[in-house]
Amino acid sequence: MDKNKIQSYHNFLFPFKWELTGQSKRTPLAKRAPVEAIENKKLVDSNYWQKHEFDFKVANDSQTYNNYFYFYEAVRDVLNLEQNKAKNKQEHNIIAGLQYQYVQLKENSKYVIQLKSGEKYELNIEAVLLNFYENGVGVITFQLYNEPEKEETKLKLEDILKIDDYGRRVCPQFLGTEKGKPFTDAPKNNFLANSILK
């Protein structure tokens, strides 16, 4: 990756619900989704996912400022949870969480957004992160960047906006009602990609 050639960065976050199986719905959420069980019971396959620690490095550049202010203090506390374990969790209002990084990512892996109109956007995958939080919420994140191979393939601003609009939606916002057409035809004309491939 040549940072000087990168035209845009994109982070797509896909939240999901998680909890341990075999628990009654009457069981408190804290016992149905205890984040420490993920490590204790080895619920994440270490062949594919490596525990990821947020390493905030201070350097004499604009990226330090950007990282520091992009992640608010409460978010930095969650990302730096390992460093905060000695602190009293209640006193500091820290939400327990774990983050893993997908380690089987191949070089030149792509996140391909195909629109119904025929337009196609291929983004490079920099990282895939998997987060679990103690309240039963999880988030899978795709960190992507656009590095045009040739000058003539550079994207316009409207293309970058389309990547953001279409690339972050995997579920129809609504279903169409026109008879004789698939229910997904209508949303695919309004910010739902025809397909997203990896």
trRosetta pair geometry for C-beta under 8 A, 3 or more apart (Angstrom, degrees):
i j d omega theta_ij theta_ji phi_ij phi_ji
1 6 7.0 26 -177 -64 100 114
1 124 7.0 170 -97 118 108 157
1 126 7.3 28 -71 -105 160 99
1 145 7.0 66 -142 73 130 146
1 147 6.5 -152 -138 -55 77 156
2 5 4.3 50 89 13 108 111
2 6 7.3 -175 91 -30 57 78
2 147 6.9 121 51 -149 79 133
3 6 5.6 -37 -151 6 42 119
5 147 5.2 63 112 -152 103 95
5 148 7.2 -128 170 52 99 68
6 9 6.9 31 162 -58 130 81
6 145 5.0 -38 -141 178 120 124
6 146 6.8 109 -162 71 69 53
6 147 5.2 -47 -97 -86 61 87
7 146 4.7 -57 61 99 99 104
7 147 6.9 164 5 -98 83 32
7 148 5.9 46 -22 -12 134 99
7 154 6.2 159 -96 -145 147 85
7 155 6.1 135 128 37 153 98
7 160 7.4 -133 133 -85 105 121
8 145 6.9 175 92 -153 47 59
8 146 4.5 21 50 32 86 119
8 155 7.3 -53 1 62 126 132
8 160 4.9 160 -70 -131 164 120
8 163 7.2 132 99 64 146 151
9 143 7.6 -16 -170 -172 99 80
9 144 7.1 148 -163 87 52 54
9 145 5.1 -24 -105 -101 66 84
9 146 7.8 -137 -67 14 27 77
10 123 6.4 -49 40 -147 127 160
10 142 7.9 1 109 105 92 94
10 143 7.9 160 86 -158 52 38
10 144 4.5 -18 65 68 95 105
10 145 7.2 175 20 -83 73 34
10 146 7.4 59 -9 -26 109 97
10 163 6.0 -108 -76 134 154 118
10 164 6.4 -153 -126 -88 115 73
10 167 6.4 23 161 95 151 152
11 141 6.1 -10 -170 -168 94 107
11 142 7.2 164 -153 81 44 54
11 143 5.6 -9 -106 -106 81 66
11 144 7.4 180 -79 24 33 75
12 111 7.8 172 20 -179 138 158
12 141 7.0 157 80 -154 48 55
12 142 4.6 0 54 52 100 102
12 144 7.0 24 0 2 101 120
12 167 5.7 -113 -78 133 138 96
12 168 4.6 -160 -131 -104 98 77
13 139 5.3 -12 -167 -170 100 117
13 140 7.6 153 -155 78 50 41
13 141 5.1 -15 -101 -101 72 85
13 168 7.6 12 39 -145 55 108
14 139 6.8 144 72 -158 43 62
14 140 4.9 -18 62 60 100 90
14 141 7.6 -176 21 -78 70 38
14 142 7.9 41 -6 -6 106 95
14 170 6.6 12 -116 15 129 134
15 137 6.3 -29 -161 -167 109 97
15 138 6.9 141 -160 82 57 48
15 139 5.0 -31 -98 -97 64 80
16 137 7.8 138 77 -162 39 52
16 138 4.8 -25 68 70 87 100
16 139 7.4 164 19 -87 71 32
16 140 7.0 25 1 -5 117 97
17 136 5.7 10 -159 151 80 98
17 137 6.7 -41 -108 -104 54 48
17 138 7.2 147 -121 20 5 89
18 33 6.2 116 98 -127 74 112
18 132 6.3 -59 59 -129 149 100
18 136 5.9 -165 65 -162 56 59
18 137 7.5 85 24 -170 85 2
18 138 4.7 53 -11 -21 123 125
19 23 6.4 -98 151 48 115 134
19 29 7.6 -95 -105 -148 124 69
19 32 4.2 -4 -159 150 123 100
19 33 4.5 -74 -108 -69 75 91
19 136 5.2 -5 -69 -127 93 109
20 23 5.5 83 82 -22 90 123
20 32 6.0 -152 37 -170 84 51
20 33 6.9 -174 -7 -85 78 41
20 34 7.5 -5 -23 29 127 80
20 37 6.1 -34 -72 121 128 160
23 27 4.7 -88 179 43 103 150
23 31 6.9 169 -142 116 136 89
23 32 4.4 171 114 -115 159 87
24 27 4.8 119 63 -21 78 94
27 31 5.1 -102 168 83 107 116
27 32 5.1 129 98 -58 113 97
28 31 5.1 81 67 12 83 100
28 32 7.1 -160 97 -5 39 91
29 32 5.4 -61 -140 43 37 109
29 33 5.8 -17 174 26 75 108
29 135 6.4 25 139 -156 132 59
29 136 5.5 -86 -168 -21 108 129
30 33 7.2 -75 -129 59 17 73
30 34 6.6 50 165 -81 59 80
30 134 6.9 13 -129 163 71 102
31 34 6.4 -2 -133 -41 31 107
32 136 6.6 13 97 -86 102 122
33 134 6.5 132 117 -178 94 40
33 135 6.6 28 93 146 137 13
33 136 3.6 -155 -38 -79 168 76
34 37 4.7 91 81 -14 94 107
34 134 6.7 3 -139 -141 38 87
35 38 5.9 -34 -172 7 51 115
35 96 4.6 -171 44 121 145 112
35 97 6.3 -108 -137 -102 156 27
35 98 5.8 166 -179 -12 109 101
35 132 5.6 154 -131 121 92 105
35 133 6.6 -52 -83 -175 129 20
35 134 4.3 -75 -20 -82 113 74
36 39 6.2 -58 -165 42 50 101
36 40 5.7 42 145 -17 79 116
36 96 7.4 -36 -44 165 80 149
37 40 5.4 -61 -130 48 35 109
37 41 5.2 8 177 4 75 116
37 43 6.9 44 128 -19 80 133
38 41 7.1 -57 -125 49 11 89
38 43 4.9 -86 -141 45 57 118
38 44 6.1 33 177 -17 98 105
38 98 5.7 -145 81 33 143 155
38 132 5.4 129 -59 72 162 165
39 42 7.2 16 -174 -76 32 46
39 51 8.0 33 -103 -88 111 132
39 98 6.8 179 -45 -103 103 152
42 46 7.4 -54 -155 -23 101 105
44 49 4.8 -70 166 73 113 139
44 100 5.6 -155 175 -63 155 164
44 130 7.3 163 -130 98 132 141
45 48 4.9 42 93 25 107 103
45 49 6.2 99 71 20 62 95
46 49 6.6 -80 -111 68 33 66
46 50 7.0 67 -154 -93 72 56
47 104 7.6 33 138 -57 73 119
48 102 6.2 -25 164 -142 82 75
48 103 6.5 172 -177 44 28 83
48 104 5.2 -41 -131 -8 73 121
49 100 3.9 27 176 163 114 135
49 101 6.9 147 -154 68 66 31
49 102 6.0 -38 -97 -96 70 49
49 103 6.7 163 -108 1 15 92
49 130 6.1 -42 -130 35 136 134
50 100 6.4 147 69 -159 29 80
50 101 5.4 -27 62 60 86 86
50 103 4.8 69 -13 -50 110 128
51 98 7.0 -67 -131 -170 95 100
51 99 7.3 95 -163 82 59 56
51 100 5.8 -52 -99 -102 39 74
52 99 4.7 -71 68 116 99 97
52 100 5.8 133 1 -140 96 17
52 101 4.0 94 -67 -23 130 101
52 129 6.5 -84 45 -128 159 99
53 80 7.9 58 -172 -121 87 51
53 82 5.8 -42 -121 16 117 140
53 99 7.7 142 -87 66 25 109
54 76 7.7 -146 113 -144 147 58
54 79 3.5 6 11 166 158 108
54 80 5.8 -87 70 -65 109 63
54 99 7.1 56 -40 47 90 154
56 67 6.4 171 -135 132 89 130
56 68 7.3 90 -162 -87 126 74
56 76 7.0 12 -52 -143 151 109
56 79 7.8 93 -43 110 107 128
56 80 7.1 -45 -1 -71 115 120
57 64 7.5 -95 102 -101 60 95
58 64 5.3 66 -142 -137 54 135
59 63 6.8 13 60 66 115 104
59 64 5.2 -172 48 -51 64 119
60 64 7.6 -6 -76 3 12 141
61 64 6.0 118 65 -2 65 95
62 65 5.5 -56 -160 40 50 113
62 66 5.9 51 145 -23 77 108
63 66 5.4 -55 -142 39 35 114
63 67 6.0 34 159 -19 69 105
64 67 6.1 -55 -146 37 25 107
64 68 6.2 23 157 -19 62 112
65 68 5.9 -61 -147 37 26 110
65 69 6.3 2 166 1 65 113
66 69 6.6 -72 -145 47 22 93
66 70 5.8 27 160 -28 65 114
67 70 5.8 -54 -136 32 25 113
67 71 6.5 -4 171 10 62 107
68 71 7.0 -79 -156 51 19 86
68 76 7.9 13 -144 -81 57 139
71 75 4.4 -131 -166 98 82 121
71 76 4.9 111 129 -64 115 80
71 79 6.5 -30 -162 2 149 147
72 75 4.9 91 55 10 72 105
72 76 7.1 -134 99 -8 34 89
73 76 5.6 -54 -147 35 32 112
73 77 6.5 38 152 -24 64 101
74 77 5.6 -49 -154 28 34 116
74 78 6.9 31 150 -16 63 101
74 93 7.5 -45 -125 108 104 108
75 78 5.8 -53 -154 35 37 109
75 79 6.2 32 152 -15 69 109
76 79 5.7 -57 -142 43 33 110
76 80 5.8 10 163 2 68 114
77 80 6.3 -69 -138 53 22 93
77 81 7.3 65 151 -81 56 62
77 84 6.0 52 -162 -58 78 164
77 92 6.7 -169 -152 150 142 116
77 94 5.0 -128 151 -113 119 96
78 81 5.9 -4 -167 -57 37 101
78 94 6.7 165 -81 -163 59 81
78 95 5.5 -8 -99 64 113 90
78 97 4.9 30 -171 30 103 133
78 133 7.7 -19 -152 -110 133 106
79 99 7.1 9 -131 -12 67 148
80 83 4.6 -33 168 37 98 117
80 84 5.9 94 111 -20 86 104
81 84 5.6 -72 -146 46 35 106
81 85 6.8 62 155 -57 69 80
81 94 6.7 140 -118 170 83 128
81 96 6.6 96 -147 -139 142 52
81 97 6.0 -174 -45 55 150 73
81 98 7.8 -89 58 -83 151 46
82 85 6.1 -22 -159 -20 34 112
84 87 4.9 -43 -171 27 75 120
84 89 8.0 99 136 -96 105 69
84 92 6.8 -131 -171 97 124 158
84 94 5.6 168 129 -105 145 163
87 91 6.9 -120 165 68 92 110
87 92 5.1 23 141 -10 133 145
87 94 7.2 98 88 -12 120 141
88 91 3.8 58 89 12 114 116
88 92 6.4 138 79 -4 64 91
89 92 6.5 -77 -146 50 25 91
89 94 5.2 -97 -144 53 73 100
89 96 7.2 -9 -140 -57 140 94
90 93 7.5 21 -175 -70 30 47
95 133 5.8 5 150 -158 119 110
95 134 6.2 -153 -175 30 77 105
95 135 7.1 -43 -153 -14 119 107
96 133 7.1 136 87 -157 56 57
96 134 4.2 67 61 -42 99 126
97 131 6.0 2 -179 -172 117 98
97 132 6.3 169 -154 87 67 51
97 133 4.5 -22 -99 -100 100 70
97 134 6.9 -102 -68 -16 58 77
98 131 7.0 165 84 -150 49 52
98 132 4.9 3 51 52 95 99
99 129 5.9 -12 -169 -172 101 110
99 130 7.1 150 -157 78 51 48
99 131 5.0 -15 -102 -99 78 80
100 129 7.0 150 79 -159 46 59
100 130 4.5 -16 61 60 98 100
100 131 7.8 -172 22 -73 67 37
101 127 5.9 -48 -146 -164 108 111
101 128 7.1 123 -161 75 59 54
101 129 5.6 -30 -99 -102 66 71
101 130 7.7 -172 -77 19 20 78
102 105 5.4 94 109 -43 102 99
102 127 7.3 150 43 -173 86 62
102 128 3.9 3 18 72 131 108
102 129 7.5 -121 -4 -70 83 26
102 130 7.1 92 -50 -18 85 105
105 109 5.4 -98 -169 4 84 152
105 125 6.2 -131 -154 110 125 120
105 127 7.2 -125 -20 -122 168 40
105 128 6.3 160 -75 10 124 104
106 109 5.0 121 63 -59 74 99
108 124 7.2 -70 -136 -126 39 97
109 124 7.3 95 74 -160 57 60
109 125 4.4 -43 98 42 105 120
109 198 6.8 7 179 -179 103 88
110 122 4.9 -24 -160 -165 130 96
110 123 6.6 131 -159 67 70 42
110 124 6.5 -50 -104 -100 62 40
110 125 6.7 -167 -104 -13 9 94
110 197 7.8 23 101 101 96 88
110 198 7.0 173 85 -153 55 44
111 122 7.6 144 69 -158 46 47
111 123 4.6 -24 60 66 97 100
111 124 7.8 -1 15 86 86 6
111 125 5.4 110 -31 -69 98 95
111 142 5.9 100 -91 171 151 144
111 144 5.2 -72 32 -102 139 135
111 167 7.1 68 137 -151 121 117
111 196 7.1 -7 -178 -173 82 96
111 197 7.8 163 -159 84 38 47
111 198 6.0 -12 -104 -104 60 76
112 120 6.7 -9 -171 -170 95 97
112 121 7.3 162 -154 83 48 50
112 122 5.1 -10 -104 -104 81 75
112 123 7.7 -172 -77 24 36 67
112 195 7.9 5 106 109 95 92
112 196 7.0 158 82 -159 56 47
112 197 4.4 -13 59 61 110 94
112 198 7.3 -171 17 -79 83 25
113 120 7.0 161 84 -155 55 48
113 121 4.5 -3 55 56 104 99
113 122 8.0 -160 25 -71 67 34
113 123 7.5 35 -4 -2 102 105
113 163 6.4 155 34 -129 155 66
113 166 5.3 116 -177 111 133 114
113 167 4.9 -77 -78 -87 143 84
113 193 5.1 -108 -160 -115 85 144
113 196 5.6 -8 -103 -109 65 81
114 119 7.8 163 -156 89 43 49
114 120 5.2 -6 -108 -108 70 87
114 193 6.2 99 64 179 50 105
114 194 5.0 -69 109 67 90 103
114 195 4.6 7 52 56 116 88
114 196 7.5 -162 22 -77 75 35
114 197 7.2 35 -9 0 112 104
115 118 6.8 -29 80 39 85 24
115 119 4.4 13 37 57 125 89
115 120 7.2 -141 17 -70 77 43
115 162 7.3 -36 -66 175 143 125
115 166 6.1 -60 -88 -131 97 164
115 188 8.0 146 -165 -180 62 86
115 193 6.0 -86 -91 -134 55 69
115 194 5.8 99 -178 -1 17 101
116 188 4.4 96 -46 150 137 112
116 189 6.5 -65 58 -76 148 59
116 193 7.9 172 -28 -170 73 36
116 194 4.4 140 -71 -65 62 113
119 159 7.9 -151 -174 -127 136 92
119 162 7.1 -16 116 144 150 155
121 146 7.7 -44 -175 -108 105 119
121 155 7.7 38 -124 -98 108 140
121 159 7.0 155 -95 179 122 98
121 162 7.2 165 -38 102 144 104
121 163 5.2 -143 152 -96 166 97
121 166 7.8 129 27 74 130 125
121 167 7.3 -75 82 -67 133 116
123 144 4.1 38 142 179 133 126
123 145 6.6 151 -171 67 94 23
123 146 5.5 -59 -117 -79 86 73
123 163 6.9 104 -56 -154 129 131
123 167 7.4 34 1 -124 143 149
124 144 6.5 146 75 -158 47 70
124 145 5.3 -26 63 64 101 78
124 146 7.4 165 16 -91 85 24
124 147 5.9 1 -2 19 134 106
125 128 6.5 -2 -179 -47 125 93
125 142 6.4 -70 -129 -163 99 96
125 143 7.3 94 -165 73 61 59
125 144 5.9 -40 -102 -100 50 77
125 198 7.3 37 -50 -145 147 99
126 143 4.5 -66 66 110 105 101
126 144 6.5 -179 6 -100 89 20
126 145 5.7 59 -41 -4 118 105
127 141 7.8 15 106 103 92 96
127 142 8.0 169 89 -155 51 38
127 143 4.4 18 52 42 86 122
128 140 7.0 -2 -177 -177 91 94
128 141 7.1 165 -157 84 45 55
128 142 5.8 -12 -108 -104 78 64
128 143 7.5 -148 -72 20 34 77
129 139 8.0 10 105 107 96 88
129 140 7.1 166 86 -157 53 47
129 141 4.3 -5 56 55 100 105
129 143 7.1 53 -7 -19 105 107
130 138 7.1 -6 -175 -176 78 111
130 139 7.8 169 -153 87 38 49
130 140 5.4 -10 -105 -107 71 78
130 141 7.8 -158 -68 21 30 74
131 138 6.1 164 89 -158 60 61
131 139 4.5 0 55 54 113 88
131 140 7.6 -167 23 -76 72 33
131 141 7.1 40 -6 -10 109 109
132 138 5.0 -18 -102 -104 61 95
133 136 7.5 -38 85 38 79 23
133 137 4.7 -6 53 66 117 88
133 138 7.0 -171 16 -81 75 43
133 139 7.9 37 -13 -2 108 95
144 167 7.7 -98 42 172 159 149
146 155 6.4 -32 161 9 149 135
146 160 7.3 -128 20 -107 160 90
146 163 7.2 -82 -61 -96 135 172
148 151 7.2 103 115 -100 131 17
148 153 4.4 173 -159 92 109 93
148 154 4.8 -102 -12 -83 168 54
148 155 6.9 -170 -67 -13 119 76
149 153 5.8 26 48 46 76 148
150 153 4.8 88 59 5 82 103
151 154 6.1 -21 -172 -21 43 111
155 159 3.8 -123 -168 85 107 136
155 160 5.6 127 119 -51 130 79
155 163 7.8 14 -176 -26 165 127
156 159 5.0 104 53 1 68 101
156 160 7.5 -131 100 -3 40 86
157 160 5.7 -54 -152 35 37 112
157 161 6.5 37 151 -18 68 104
158 161 5.6 -52 -148 37 34 113
158 162 6.5 40 150 -23 64 102
159 162 5.5 -51 -150 33 34 114
159 163 6.6 42 149 -24 64 98
160 163 5.5 -44 -153 27 35 116
160 164 6.8 33 149 -14 62 102
161 164 5.7 -53 -153 37 36 111
161 165 6.2 32 151 -17 68 108
162 165 5.6 -56 -141 41 33 109
162 166 5.7 6 170 3 71 114
163 166 6.7 -65 -131 50 19 91
163 167 5.0 10 176 -15 61 131
164 167 6.4 -46 -106 40 14 105
164 168 6.5 -1 -176 -8 51 118
165 168 7.4 -96 -171 32 10 96
165 169 7.5 -17 160 -2 51 119
165 191 4.6 -96 166 -128 103 99
166 169 6.6 -79 -153 38 31 102
166 191 5.9 -146 -82 -157 61 52
166 192 7.1 106 -134 -165 76 6
166 193 4.4 99 176 -65 104 90
167 193 7.0 60 -82 -45 38 135
167 196 6.9 118 -138 -115 57 125
169 173 7.0 -35 -153 -47 139 95
169 191 5.9 78 12 143 156 90
169 192 5.4 -97 114 -107 129 65
169 193 7.0 155 73 0 88 84
170 196 6.4 -80 -103 31 90 142
172 175 5.9 71 125 -76 147 66
172 183 7.5 27 -153 127 178 96
172 184 5.6 -125 -81 -119 135 84
172 187 4.2 152 -147 34 93 169
172 192 5.6 7 -111 -107 63 160
173 187 5.4 161 36 -130 80 119
173 190 7.0 -86 44 106 131 110
173 191 6.9 37 -15 79 136 110
173 192 6.6 -146 -1 -56 89 114
174 186 6.9 -57 95 105 96 122
174 187 5.8 165 59 -75 63 108
175 183 4.1 -15 -165 178 107 111
175 184 7.0 -48 -129 -73 75 48
175 186 7.0 95 169 50 29 120
175 187 7.0 -44 -97 -21 32 117
176 181 6.2 -47 112 98 143 115
176 182 7.5 77 48 102 126 49
176 183 5.3 177 46 -159 78 42
176 184 7.1 -90 7 4 106 5
176 185 5.1 -32 2 61 161 84
176 186 3.0 148 -81 -8 102 118
176 187 7.0 -131 -39 -11 87 71
177 186 7.5 22 8 -32 58 154
178 181 4.6 18 93 33 108 124
178 185 7.1 -64 52 72 120 131
178 186 7.0 144 6 -57 106 110
181 185 4.6 -54 159 14 118 155
181 186 7.8 104 112 -36 131 81
182 185 5.1 124 67 -33 79 93
183 186 7.5 -53 175 23 44 101
184 187 5.8 -60 -156 48 60 103
184 188 5.6 61 148 -28 83 109
184 192 7.0 -116 -169 113 93 145
185 188 5.9 -66 -149 37 26 111
185 189 6.9 21 156 -16 62 105
186 189 6.1 -63 -160 33 32 107
186 190 6.9 -7 154 12 65 113
187 190 5.6 -80 -146 58 42 93
187 191 7.4 -63 -177 67 76 68
187 192 4.1 36 139 7 97 143
188 192 4.9 -77 -89 83 47 99
188 193 7.4 -21 -134 121 82 12
188 194 5.6 66 -154 -85 126 65
193 196 5.2 89 81 -53 149 87
